[in-house]
Amino acid sequence: MYSFASVSSRVSVLVAFWAVILFFVLLRPLMNYFASRKDEKNDKLKEIKKESMDSFGKAKRNFLLSLKDAKTTWKKDINFKKLPLIMIIGNEGAGKSAFINYSNIEFPLSDSLDTYKKIHQSTTNFNLYVSKFGALLDTEGIHFAQESLYQPTATEELPEDDVEKNRDYLLKKGVWNEFLHFLKRNDFNSRLSGAVLIIDTKKFLEGTQEYFDELIRYMVKRINDCEKHLGIKFPIYVVFSKLDLIDGMGDYFKLFNEDVANKALGINLDSNFTAQTLETELKGLSDSLFKHLMSKNSISHMLEDKKRSYLFLKQLENFFVLVKDFVTKLSSQNALKNTSVINGVYFVSAYQENIPINYLTNTICDKYSIKKPLLRAVNNYSKQSYFVKSFLKEIAFKANVTKFGAQNRFIKFINFALVAALCVGVYFGSSYILNIKNTKEQIAANNVDKISNYLDNKKYKDLTATQKIELLNLLKQSLNDYPRIFSGDTKFEYITLDTSYKGFAPVKALYYDLSADFFKNTVLTEMENILKTESDPDKLIKAFYMYDSLFDKNYTNVDLFKIWIAANWDKFEKYGVAKDEFLAHIEAILNAKNLSISADQSAQSAANTKLTPVQRAKRLYSILEFISFKDEKSFYDIKKEVENLNQVVQEKEAFNPFNRIYTKENLRDFLAKLSSNIDETAGIESWLMDTNSSLKDISSNEKKELSIAVVELYLQNYADKWNQILRAIEPNEFATKKEVIDELEILSKRENPLNSLIKLTNQNTNLNDENLLKYIYSLGFASSEIKRVFTDFSTKFTNYHALNSDGSLDLISNDVTNVYKKVSDYNFEMLQSSDDKIVYAINGIKNENDPFIVLNNDAKKLPDELNEYYQKLSKLAWKQVENGASSLLATAYKDDVLDDFESLIKPYYPFNENSAKSVSIEEFKRFFGKDGTWNSFYDKYLKQILSKTGSGYKVRPKYAKELRFNKSFLENIAYIDRISNLMLDSNDELKLNYNLKAVDLSANFSHINIGYGNNSLAYDHTIPSNLLVSSKSFDISTQFKFNAVSNAGSDKKEISFDGEWGWYKLLKASNFSSIGVSTLNFDGKKESYFGFEVTPNGGELLELMNIIPTIDLPRKMLY
């Protein structure tokens, strides 16, 4: 169930993996081996190679002895892993061995090697010297200049072409390569810390330009060999030996103390030094030596010694000039091929055994042809090593640590990082493989659990259709984790470790079996039901064709079947499966081999019976149209042809992609292929109806008549399709103001989606085209019949075709532009007053030149579908005006009415009975009066909207749908109106009066005096008295007093109702009754009271007392 699940798969992958590796590893050796078998001279080359290996084998043995001796001698005093290794190279006789042997550095030697190395004869192979400070590799001079052994006679000649002639060169070259190979693989593995080029001073001074060039060439080549084989770069030192051969050296250095021999004589160089810097450094060294001579002038007493010392310095100056030119050229040539750089130039004298030469005298003699003086032996044999020890110990051995240590550490770090990365890669690669294994196992386990849990205590035969689909989905989901199981692609499955899909082959088989069962109980069932019940011939014959094609692979078309399912999706929605998923199941089933299903003959017979009476032309055309669907390119998507159509037209089914044959572009192709398509369709129809009647059996005239009939049906469907599109155009009913205005803005442009749709319709429906008709005539159709049917077709769209020339579309776009500006100005223009906007919306449009009127009138001149579209658009736009008016009206209500009520009326008495302050009568009149705040607002804005009735205010039917008034608002404005009518006359003067008739007084009082202003009455339990209370007689200073006096005259009770609302306060303070006696209690005691009657207007007063405290205008007038 997972990668490498079987032993065979594991073995196969391992064998393939190692076979590839071995092929690439052994490819070149095998090629070389077979090539060598065919070449006789390879035998000689093998002999040379064997001899070179034997020769270097001795050197390697000596290396190991030197290492052993060093380890035995130094033991733990040195770290061999960090010991620097310096290679000494140079021409034969340059003094390399003497440079090492007389360096005053201790090198432990075995008895077998001691004598040989101490006698500084020329090295004939390679020698290793190991000290505490570093190791030296002495090389044979001929290896340095091995190319000198190769003397070709032609430019195309190679050394291997003549083995005998070039034997020495090939042998030395082989030994040199073995040496480099050894350095790469043993104790000093790629640890070369530097190279010292030893140059014989005498030969250098006497050498020609050819000598210099060869020296440079050999040096560059040897450094390149080392870099290429060892993969490292290292410092290079140029050392001029045998400095004592310059006459006067011994005399000059006698001026120094003995320790000068252990110093270094030379200069260090930067990696990017120039000829100028080199000259400066050498000049500085020369000046320093000269100054030292001058400072020691008093020490030497012999003129001859002084002359010789001075002569040495002058020769040295000339020597430095040659050194500068040589080193500069060496550096530039070396930089072309190598990365290692020259680190310094030094001068040494390992021992003094030769007779010095006066190079100045010799040069002058040579120039002027003078006989050279005889060489005179001078006692210059100091037997002392000058400048070697310090150079090696303090410069060469330490350079690796100081300058190149970081580089080598970096290389080691890189190597370590690569190894670590490889290990990490192997780790993560292994982890990835194991994770894949575990993941695949977990996925398989999860899928098994899902299926097992779903089928727990269930039997497949008892599952409903929906449950079967759920089970199929579970199986499909399980198989979707293994794409190869369906694709059948087995490429790279072992390399990518993707073989676990093989374990799910039984699941795949089960999935196909259950899918087939599902297909029988869903698709086949629905199709058979259609065959038995469908009465529409077009739908019936398509279903019949698809049904019968399931049982004859010659007619099975999976893509066409999926199109039929999608077109009849309403029949399959009840199974609760997503369309795409359902179609995927169907495709998988139809593509499966050996689909086990059987046909229902009764359903086939029913369909055949219903289709037999249908005209053959109708049957043929239904099939022909259906099979014209080849793929997605067969569909014409009008929404792609008309950009942004959904911005101005509602989404409807008519705008869905339809058959491309119903376009003028494809009409030509349809008619051109009509004859062959009818033949094909007739074959399908004959097979379907089981009539065996092909078109071969009918005459040509009958076939032409059949073709014309098919064309007529085609054009009928063609016209129906475009009529459906035209009938479906309807403006979007956007909810927000911005969306409606954006829609108007789009339609206001001459080039807009709706106009584009109309133009596209005209383009596809104007078939009365001479060029088109000529083309159709050329296809063999009868001209009279074709002319008739195409003319009849185009006539159906004549009113739309006229729009192309009469400018109606431009006119209506201009009308929409004006409406767009009107709506935009109404909603966003600040120059027009809000009052005017509200009045415009409420009173309606009365100006015939208003953009809305003009749009409606011009729209009536358009075809019915467009007229209806623009009438609806006008209503949508006007609705935004009404919505804007609603917003403005709500704002006006707040500003003009609500704010005044909230701040000037509501907080004060009598509207707030707990307030100590009262509303002044003038404020009351200004709000409730006939010309007051409320009535002015009503007359200005609401008179057209609201009607007054006996039960209050009602919204007029015209505005009931658009303006939804707050119920509380309607109730409260009715209260306002009632208060105004009860208290104020037509001149907004207080009109409310009543007679206060004293009828009773408690027995503890002898009489009571009542009065306000100049009006008063007295009551003493005898005759009832009347007092006229007039509301307009009350002002701020008025006091409405009630003074009751006891029988003894010692106790008096007084109640006073002050201010403009005193008359109202009395009624509120008493137990007022609109009929009968009202009582006013003194000190809140029932036994101390005054009884009175109020006539007339008792009912009005009671109503007023009930309304005033409850009135409370809502914050929102409209919902």
N, C-alpha and C positions, 0 to 999 in steps of 0.2 A: 504493500500500500504506500510505500514511500521509496525515495531514491535508493538504489543499491539494495533493494529488498531481497533479491536472490543472489546466490553465489555466482551464477553465470554472468550476471550484469556487472558484478564487481570485478571478476577476472577479466572480462572483455575490456572494461575501461582501463584497468591497470596495464594490460598487454598493449593496448593502443597507445597509451600515454608513454610507456617506455620505448615502444617501437619508434615513435616520432623523435624522442630524445636521442636514441642511439643512431638513428639515421643521420641527424645533423652533426652529431659528434664524430661519427666514423666516416662521414662523407669525404672530407678532404684527405685523411690518411689513406683511404681505400683508392681514391683517385691517384694519389701520388704513388702508391704501391703498384697499381696496374700500369701506370706510365713508366715507372722505373724498370718494369719487366721487359719493356720494348726497347730500351736504350742501353747500348753496350757501355757507353762511357760512364754510366752510373756506377758500374762496378769499381772504376777507378775513383770516382767521387766517394764511394763508400769506404774505400781503403784510406783515402785522405781523411775522411771524417773519423774513422777508427783511430788513425794515427794521432789526430788532434785530440781526441778524447783520451787516448793513452798519455799523451804529453801533458795535458792539463790534469790528468789523474794524479801525476806526481806532484804537481803544484798543489792540488787539493789535499793530498796527503800531508804535504808540508804545512799547509794552512791549519789542518787539524792538530798537527804536532805543536805548532806555535800557540794555538788556543789552549791546548792541554798544558803546555809549559806555563803560559800566563796564568791560567786558573790555579795551577799548583803553586806558583810563586806568590801571586797576589791574594789568592783565596778570596776572602770577603772584603778586601780593601777596595775593590772596584766593582761597579755594576755593569756587567757585560752588555745588558740590554740597552743601556744608555751611553755606551762607549762610542765616541765619534770615530768615523772611519774616513781617512784621507787617502786618495789615490794619487800616486806620484807618476807623472807621465812626461815624456820628452824623447828627443832623438837619442840614438845610441851615442854613448860617450859624453852625454850632457852633464854627467855628475849626479845622477839620481841616487845610485847606491851609496856614494860617498856622502851625499846630503843626509841620508838616513843614518849611516854608520858613524858619522862624526857629528851627530846632533847633540851629543852630551846628554841624551835621554836614555834611560835604562830600559833595555828590551831583553827579557829572559829568553835564553836560547838553550836548546838541548845540545848535548855533546855532538850529535851528528850534524847539526846545522851551524854550530858556533864558528868553527874554522872557516867554513864556506862563506858565511856572511861577513866575517871580519875582514876577509881579504876582498877589498872592494873592486873586484873585477865586474865586468858588465853582467847584468842579470840576464839569464837565458830563458827565464820563464816568468813566474810570478812569485813574489815572496811577501810574507805577512809578518809585520813587526807589531807587537802588542805592548803598550806601556800603560802606566797608571792613568795617563792623561788622554790617551787615544791610541788608535791603531793606524798603521801605515801600510799601504799596498804598493809594493815596488813592482813596476811593470817593465817588461823587456822593451828596449827602444824600438825594435823592429815592429812591434805591435802598434806603436804610435804612428809610425810611417809605413804601415803595411801596404798602402797603395803604391809605394815606390817600387814594390816587387812586381807590379802589374804593368807591362809595357805593351799595349795593344798596337797592332799594325794597321788597324782600320777603325773607323768611328762606330761601325755596327758590331764590332767584335765584343763578345762577353767572355769573362774568365773561364766559364765552363766549356766554351767552344774548343779550347786547346788545353786539356787537363795537364799534359806533360809540361808544356811551356810555362804554365801558370801554377805549377804545383806548389811552389813555396808560398805564393800569395794565398792560394786557397787553404793551405795548411795553417798559416798564421791567422788568417781570417777565422778559420774554424776554431782555433785555440782561443782567440779573442771572444768569440761568441759563447764558447763554453764557459769562459771566465765570467762574462756578464750573466749568463744563466745561473751560474753558481751563486753570484752575489744576490740574485733575486730569490733564491730558495733556501739559503742556509742561515747560519747564525747572524750574518750581517744582511738579513733580508731587506733589500731596498733601503738600506740605512747609510748610503754613501753621503758623507757630510761635506765633502769638498774635493776639489781636484787642484793639484799643484803642477803647473807646467814649468819644468826645469829647462832653462835655455843656457847653453854654453856661451859665456860672455865673449870669449875669443872668436868663436865662429860667428857670433852675432855681429861683432865689430868688423869682421873681415868678410861677412857674407854679402851676397849679391841680392838684388830685388827678387830674383827667382827663389832664393833660399827663404826670404821673408814670406813670400806668397805660399810656398809649400808648407812652411811651419804653421801659418794661419789655417790653411786648408786641412792639414792633419788634425790640428787642435779642434776646429769646429766639428769635424767628422766624428772624432772620439767623444766629444761632449754630447753630440747628437745620438750616438750609439747608446751612451749611458742613460740619457733621458728616455729614449724610446724603449729600452729594455726594462729599466727600473721604474719608470713612471714617476720620477721625482725631478726636482731641480735643486741645485746646490751652488755654493759660492766657488768661484774660480780665482786662483792666485797665480800670477805670473812671477816667477822667481828666476833671477839671473845668477847663475853659479860662477865659481872661479873668478870672483872679483879680484883676487890676489894677482891675477895675470896683468892687471893694469899697474904699471910701474909706479911705485911710490906709496902703495897702500900700507905696507908695513911701517914705513917711516911716519906716515900721517897718524896711524892709530896708536903709535907709541906715545903720542901726546895725551892719550886718554888713560885712564886707569884700566886695570886688567878686567874689570867687570863689564867693559863695553862690549866684549865678545858675546855676552849673553843677552844683549839688547837686540832689537829688530831694526834693520835699516830699510826703510821704504815708506810707502804712503798707502793709506786706505782710500778707497774710492766709493762714491755713492753709486747706486744702481743706474742712475741716469746721468752719469758724468759726461762732460764734453771734452773736446780737444783743448779748449781754453782752460777749463778747470784742471785738467791733467797737467798742462804746462805750468800753471800757477803752483800746483802742489810740488812738482819737481823743482821749480825755481826756488820755492821756499826751502826745500830740503838742501839744495846746493848752497843757498845763502847761509843756512844754519851751520853747515860744515865749514864754510869759509870763515864765518865769525868765530867759530871755535878755534880755528887755526890762528887767527889773529890774537885771540885772547891768551893762547899758549905760546906766543912768540918768544917769550923770555926763557922758557924751559929748555928749548933746543939751542945749543951753543954752536953747532957746526952749520956753516952756511950750506954745505952739501945736503944735509938732512932737510933744511928748510926748502931748498930748491926742489928736492924730490917730493916733499909733501905738497908744495904748491903745484908742481907738475901733475900730481895725482888728481887734485881738485879740478884742474883745467881739463884733463882727459875725461873726468867724470861728467863735467858740464856737457861736453860733446856727446858723451854716451847717453845722457838724459834726452838730448834732442832726438837721437835715433829711437830711444825707448818710447818717447811720446808718439812719434809717427807710427811705430809698430803697434803699440797698444790701442791707439785710436782705431786703426784699421781692423785689428783683431776684434775689437768690441763691436764695430759696425757689421762685420761679416758674421760674427756669432749671433747677433740679434736677429738676423734674417731667418735662422733655422732653429735656434734654441731659446729657451726661456731662462736658463742659468746665466748669470752676469758676472763680470769681472769685479772682484771685491778688493783687489789691491795689487800693487807692484812692489817687489822686494828684491834686495841684493844680498848675497851670502858668499862666504868663502869657507867651505867645509874643512879644507886643509890646504897647506901651502907646500907644494913640492915642485912647482914649475918655475921657470925663469920668467920674470915679469917682462912685459913688452912696453916700449914707449911708443904708443900709437900715434902721438902727435908727430914725433920724429919720422916714423915710418910713412905717415901720410904726406908730410912735406917732401920727403925723399922721392916718394912715388910720383908726386905731382910735378916735381922739377927734374926728375930723372937723375937724382943724386944717389950715389952708392950709399946703402944703409950701413951704419956703423955696426961692428960686431957686437953681439949680445954678450953682456958681461954678467956673470953670476954674482948675485948680490945676496948677502946673508939675510934672507927674508923668510927663513924657515921657522916660523913660530910654532908650527905643529898645533895650532889652536883653531877651534871651530868658531868662526865669526858669524853671528846674527842668525844662526839656525835654530838653536834651542828656544829662544824667546819667540821667534816666528811661529814655531810649531805649537809650543805650550800655551802662549798667551793669545795667539791670533787664530791659527788654523783650527786647533782643537776646540777653541771656545766659540768660534763663529756659529757652529751648529746650535749651540745652546743659546747664544745671545740673539743672533739675527734670524736664523732659520729654524730655531726651536719651535716658535709659534706656528710656523708653516707646517712643520711635521706633525705638531700636535693637532693642527686643524685637519690634516690628512687622516691622522689616526681617528680623530673625532668623526670625520665623514665616513670612514670605513666602519667605525663602530655604529654610527647612525644607520648606515645601510644594512649592516647585519641585524641591528635592532629592528629596523623597519621590515626586513625580511621575516624575522621571527614574529613580529607583530602581525605582519600580513598572513603568515602561515597560521598564526593563532586565530585571527579573525576569519580567515578563510575556512579553517576547520570549524570554528564556531558557527559561521554562516551555514556550512553544510549541515552541521548538527541541528542548527535552528530550523533549517528547511525541513529536515527529517522530523523534528519534533512538531513543527507547525503543521506539516502534512498529516502527521499522525493525529494531532489535535483536531484539525479540520475534519478528517475522516471520522474521528470519534464523535465530534459534535454533530455531523450530518447524520450518522447512524442513530445518535440519541434523539435528534429531532424527529426522524422518521419513525423510530420505535415509539417515542412518546405520543406521536400523533396517532399511530395505529394501535396504541394500547387499548385493549378491550374493544377493538373495532374489527369489523370484517369489511373487506373492500366492496363486496356486493351490497352491503347495507349503507354505504356512503351515498350522500346526496351529490348532485352535480357540482355544487359549490365546494363540498369537501374533497371531491375527486380532483378538482382544479387545485385546491390547496396542497394535496398530496403530490400532484404533478409539479407544482411550483417548488416543493421541497426537493424533489428529485432533480429538477432542473437546476436549482441553486447548488445542489451538491455537485452536479456535473459541470457547472459553470466555473468551478474552481480548477478545472482541468481542461483548458481550451483545446488541447490536442485530441481529446476524445471525440470531438465533433469535426475538427479540421482534418484529421488524419495525417497531419504533418509530423513525420518522424525524424526530420533533419535535426542534427545536433542534440538529440534528446539525451544521449549519454554524456556529451560534453557539458551540457547545461544542467545535468542531473535532474532531468524532468522526465522520469519514467513512471512516476507513481500513478499516472492516469490509467495504466494498464490494469490496475487492481479494480477499476470501476467499470470495466466492460460489462459485467453482469447487471450493474445498475443501469447502464445505458440500454441494455436489452429490455429491462423491466420498464424503463421510462417509455420506450417505443410501444411496448405492449399496452401499457396503461393509457398512453396517448391515443392509440388506435381505439381502445374501448371508449375513451372520452369522446373521440371524434364520432363514433357511431351514435352515442347517446345525446350529442348536442348538434353538431353540424348536419349530420345525415337526418336526424329527426326533424330539425327545422326545415331543411330543404324538402323533405318528403311532405311536410305539412303545407309548405308553399305550393308544391305541385298539386296538392289536393284542393287547396282553398283559394289560391290566387286567381283573380279574374282579369287583371290587367295583362293583355297579351305580351307587352314589352317586358314586363318584369317576369312573367311566367316563362317565356322562351329563354331568357338569360339564365334563370334558375335551372331550367330543364337541361340546358347545355352544360352548365357547370356540374350538375348532378351526374349526368351520363358520362362526362369526361373522367370522373373518378374511377370508372370501371373499364376504361380503354386508355392505356398509356399513350396511344398515338394522338389522343386529343387532350391529354392532361397538360394544363398550363398553370404552373404554380403562381406566377405573378398575376395572371388574370383572375385566378381564384381568390387571391388576397384582395384584389380590387373589388370583386363581387362581395366579399365578406364586409369590407369597409363601407360599401354602398348600402348594405343591408344590416348595418350594425345594430339597428333598433331591435332586430330579432334575437341578438345574442347578448345584449346588455344585461339581461336578467340573470346570467350566470355569474355575474360579479367579478369578471376578469377584465383587466385593463386591455384596451384594444391592441396596443403594440404587443403585449404579452400573448394575447390570444392568437394574433397573426403569426407570431413566432412559433407557437405550438403547431399551428396549421401547416406552416412551411416545413417544419421538421417532420411532420407526419407524412405529408405528400412526397417529400424527398426520400422517405424511408423505402427500403426494398420489401417486397412481399407484404404489402398492406392487405390485411385480411378483413375485407368488408364485402357485403353482398347488397345487391340492389333490391328495392321494393318495387315489384312489377306492377302492383296496383297503383302506386303513385305515378309510375311512368305512363301507365295506360290512361290515367285521369288527365295528365298533362297533355298527352297526345290527342286525346279526345277534344279537349278545349282548344287546342291550337289548330286542329284540322280545318275548322271553318274560317280561320283568319286568312286574309289575303296573303298570297305567297310573298308579294313585294314587301308587305309589312313584316313578315317573319324574317325575310332576308335582310331587311334594313336593320332590324333590332340586333341581329347577330353581327352584321357588318359594323355597326357603330360600336358594339361591345368589344370586338376583337381589335378595333383600332387602337385600343389602349395597350401600348407595348411596354412603356415604362413611364418614369416621371416626366420625361420630355413630351409625352403624349398629352399632358395637361397644360392648359392655358391659364395662368394665374393673373387675373385682371388687376390684383392689388400690387403686383410687381410692375405691370405695365403703366399703372397710374400711381405715381408716388404720393404718399401721404393721403390716400383716399379715406382712410379711417378717421382722419381729422375732421372731415366735413360730412361723412356719411356713416350711418349706423352699421354696425357689423351684422350682416345677414347671410343666410345660406346661399343666396343668389350670387354672392361675390366669391364663393369658394372656387377653387380651380375646377375647370370643366374641360371637356374634350376639345382638343385643339382643332379638330376638323370644323368647328363652328366659327372659324375666323376666315377672313378673306384671303389671308396669306396662305392658308392650307387648303382653301377650297379648290385651287388649281390642282394641287397634288391629289386631292380626294377624287376629283372627276377624272384626272388622267389615269388613275389606277382603278377606276370604278369597274371596268370590264373584268379585269383579272380578279379584283376583290369579290365581285359578284360570283365569279366561277368558284372561288375558294369558299365563299359563304354558302353557295348552293351545295357544295360537297358536304359541308357541316350540317346544313339543313336536311339534306337527303339522308345522311347518317342518323341524324337526331330523330327525324320523323319516320325513319325506316321505310322510305318510299322508293329508294333506288332510282329517283328521277333527277338526272343531271340536265344541265342546260344544253347538252349535245343533242337532246331529243326534241328540242323546240326549234322553230324557224328563226331566222335572223330578225324578221319583223316583230315576232313575239318577244325576242330578247331585247330589242330596242324599246318596245313598249314597257317591258319590265324595268329596263334601265331608267326610262323617264319616270315611271312610278316611284322608283327608289329615289331619284333626284327630288321629286316632289315631297316625299316624306322627309328627305334630308333637309330641304329648305324650310319645311314646316317646323321641324325641330330646331333648326338654325334660328328662325324668327322667334320661336317660343323662348329660346335661351336668352336672346337680347331683350325681349319684352320683359322677362323675369328680372333682368338686371335693372331696366328702367323703372319697373314698378317698385323695386326694392329701395330706390334712393329716398332717403329720409334724413333730415338733419339730426345731428347728435343732440340729445337733450342733456346738455351739460348742466351740472348743478351749481357751479360757481360762476360768479360774474366774470372772472378772468378767462375761463374756458370759453364762455359764450362770445366774449369780445374777441378772443383769439380766432375763433371760428369765423366771425364776421370779417376780421381782418384778412384772413386767407381768401374768403369768397369775394372780397372787394377787389382783388387783383384780377386782371383780365386772364392771366394764365394761372388758373387755380385747378385743384383736383377735379371738381365737378365739371367744369368746362372741358377739361382733358378727357373725362369719362364720356361726355356727350360727343366730342370730336372722335374719340375712339369708336364709339357706337356708330356714328355716321360712316366712319372709314370702313367698318366691317359689314354695314348693312346696305351701303350704296352699291348694289350689284348690277345695276343697269349701266354698265360701263362697256363702251364699244370695244376697247382692247380686250377686256375679259371675255366678252361675248365672241369676239373673233377667235380667241384661243379655244373656247369651248366648241365652236363650230368646227375647228380644225381637228377636234378629237373624234368627229364623226356623228355628233348628236344632230338631230333634226333642228334646223334653225328656227322654224316657226314655233315648235313646242318649247324649245329652250328660251326663246325670246319672251314667250307668254309667261312661263313660270318665273323667270327672273324679274320681269316687269311687275307681276303680281306681288312678288316678294318686296321689291323696293318701294312699292306704293304704300305698304304698311308703315313705312318710316319716313314718308314724304315730309310730314310736319317737322321732323327733326333735321332732315337734310336741308330744309329751308333756313335753318338757323345759321348755316355756314355763310350765307350771303346777305341776310337782311340785318345783320348787326344786333340781333336781339340779345345775344349772349354778352356783348360788350355793354349794351344798355342796362341789362339787369345787374351786371357787375358794378356799373356806375351807381345804380340805385342802392346796392348793398353798401357801397362805399359811403354814401350819404347817411345811411342808417347806422353804419359803424361809427362815423364821426358823431352822429347825434347821441348814440348810446355812450360813447367815450366821453364826450363833452358833458353829458348829463351826470356821469359817475365820477369824473375826475376834474372837470373844468371848475375853477373856483370863482370865475368872474360873474357867473350867473347866480342869483340869490337862491337860497334854499326855498324861500316862499314861492318863487316862480316855478321852481322844479316840482314842488309838491302840487301846486295848482295845475301844472301841465299834466301831471300823471293822473290827478283825480278827476279833473273836468273832461279829460279825453281829448282826442285830436279833432280839431274843428277846421284847421287850415288845409285846403286841398293840396297845397304845395308841400305839406309836411312829408319828410322822407318815407315815413311808414305808409302813408296813403299812396304816394307815388310807386313805392315798391309793390304794394298789393295790386294796384291797377295794372302796372306793367307785367306782373307775373301772370295775370289772367290772359294775356296774349300768347303765353307760351303753351307748349303741349301740356296735357293734363298732369303728367307725372311731375314735370318741372314746376308747374303752377302750384300743385299741392306742396311741393318741397319748399318753395319760397314763401308760401302762406304760413307754413309751420315755422319757418325761420323767422318771419316777421313777428309771429306770436312769441317765440322764444326771446327775441330781442326786446319786444315790448314788456315782457315779463321782467326783464332786467331793469327797465325804467320803473315799473311798479315796485320791484324790490328796492330800488334806490329810493323811491318815494317813501316806502315803508320805513326805511332807515332814517330818512330826513324827518318824516312825521314823528317818529319816536323821539328824535332829538329835539324837535320843536316842542313836543309835549313836555319833555323834561325841562327845557329852558323857560318856556312861557307859562306853564301851568304848575307842574309838580314842584319846581323850586320855590315858587311863591307860596304854594300851599304848605310846603314843609317848613318854610322859614317864617311866614307871616300869619298863618292861620292855625295850623295844627298845634303848635306849642302852647297856645293861649286859651284861656276860658272864653266861651263855654265848651270849646272843642277838646280842651284838656281840663277836666274838672278839678284837677289837683293843682293847677297853676294859680299863682297869686295875681298874675296879670291877666288882663282881659284884652280880647281883640277889639280895637277901636271900631266904631261903627263905620268910619270912613274906609278903613282897610277892608271891612266886611263888604261894603258896597263895591269897592274896587275889584274884589274877587268874584262876588256873587251877583253883582248888578247886571242889568240888561246890557250895558256896555262894558261890563267888567271883564276880568281876565278869562274866565271860563267861556262866557258867551262869545267873546271876540274870537277865541281859539276855535270854538265850535263853528261859528259862522264862516270863518276863513278856511278851515280845512275839512271839517267833518260833516258839514251840512249836506254835501253830496253823497256822503257815505252812510251816515246814520239817519234814521227817521225816528221821530218822536211818536210814541204811542201812549195809550193810557197806562200801560204797564211798564213804561220806561223806554229805553233806546234799543233799536234793532238795526242790524247791519243790512243794508239794501242788498237784494240778491245779486246784483251786478258785481259787488265787491266781496261777497261772502266767501268765495273760494280763495281769493288772493290775499285778503286782509283778515287775519284771525285775531279778533279783539279779545283782550283779557276779560273774562266774565266779571271779575271784581271791578274792573274799570267801568264797565257798563252799569253795574249796580250803583257805584259811587257817583257817577255823573248824573244818574237819575235822582240821587239824594241832593246833589247840588242844585239841580233844577227845581226840586220840590222846596228846598229851603228858600231859594230866591223867590218863588211864587208865593210862599206863605208870608214872608217878611217884607217884601219890597213891592211897591207899586210900579206903574209904567215909567215913572220918573226916578226910579231907584230911591224913593223915600220910604222910610219905615211906615208900614200901614197897620201893623198889628196892635189892636186895642182890646181892652176887656173891662167889664164892670166888676169891681170887687164889692160884694154885698155881705156886710157883717151880719151873721145870723146866730152866733153862739159865742159864749165866753165862759170859761170855767168859774165856778162859784167863789173861789178864793179871790177873784178880782171883782172890783165894783164897776170899773169901766175900762175902756181901751181907747187910746187916741192913735189914729193912723194918718200919715201924710207924707207928701213929697212935694218939693217946690212950694207952690201956693195952693196946692190941693190937699184937702184933709177931710176926715170924718171922725165922729166920736160915737161910741156904742156903749150903752150902759144896761144891757140886758132887757131893754124895752123894745122900742121900735127899730127894725132892721134899717141900716143905713147903707147907701151906695157911694162908691168912689170910682170915678172913671180913671183907669190906668192906661195911658197912651205911651207907647214905646218911644215915639219920637220926642216926647217931652223929657226924656232922661238924657243927661249929659254926664260928663266926668265928675262934676261936683254934686250931682243929685244924690240925696240920701232918702231912701224909702224906709221910714221909721215906724215901728210898732211899739207903743208905750202902754203897758198894762199896770193899773194901780189897784192895790188891795183895798179891802173894805175899810180898814182902819187908816188907810193912807200912809201907813208906815213902810210898806213894802212895794217897791216898784220894779217891774221887769221891762227891759227894752231890747228890741232886736232891730238892727238897721241893715238894709241891703243897698250898698253904695254903687255908684257908677252908672255907665250907660246900659248895663245889663241888669240893673236892679230889679226891674219888672220880671226878668227871667229867673233871677236868683231866688225871688220869693216863691215862685212855683216849684223850683227844684228843692227848696228847703222844706216845703210843706208836703203833707201827704195829699198830693194833688189828685183831684178826680174831675174828669171832664163833665160828669153829671153828678149832682148831689153836693154834699158839703165836703170841703177840704179843710184840714186842720193844720195849724201851725203851733208847735209845742215850744214852750219857754223852758230853757235849761234842760231840754230833752226829757222833760217829765210829762207823762200823759195826763196828770191831774191839773197841769197848768197849760191851758190851750186856748186857742182862738179859732172859732169856726167861721168859714166864709164860703160863699159861692162865687163861681166865675161864669159870667155870661156876657156876651155870647162867645163864640170861637173856642169853646172848650176843647172840642175835638182837634182843631188845628194846633192849638197849643200843646196838647198831649203828643201829637204826631211830631211836632217840632222838637219837643224834649227827648223823644226817642231817637230821632235821626241824628241830631247834632253830635252827641257823644260817639256815635258809631262810624261816622264818615271817616274814611281813610283811603285816599287815592293810592293805587298800587304804583310801584316804581316802573313797571313795564305796561305800556298801553297795548302792545301787540305781542303775540307769541312769537 
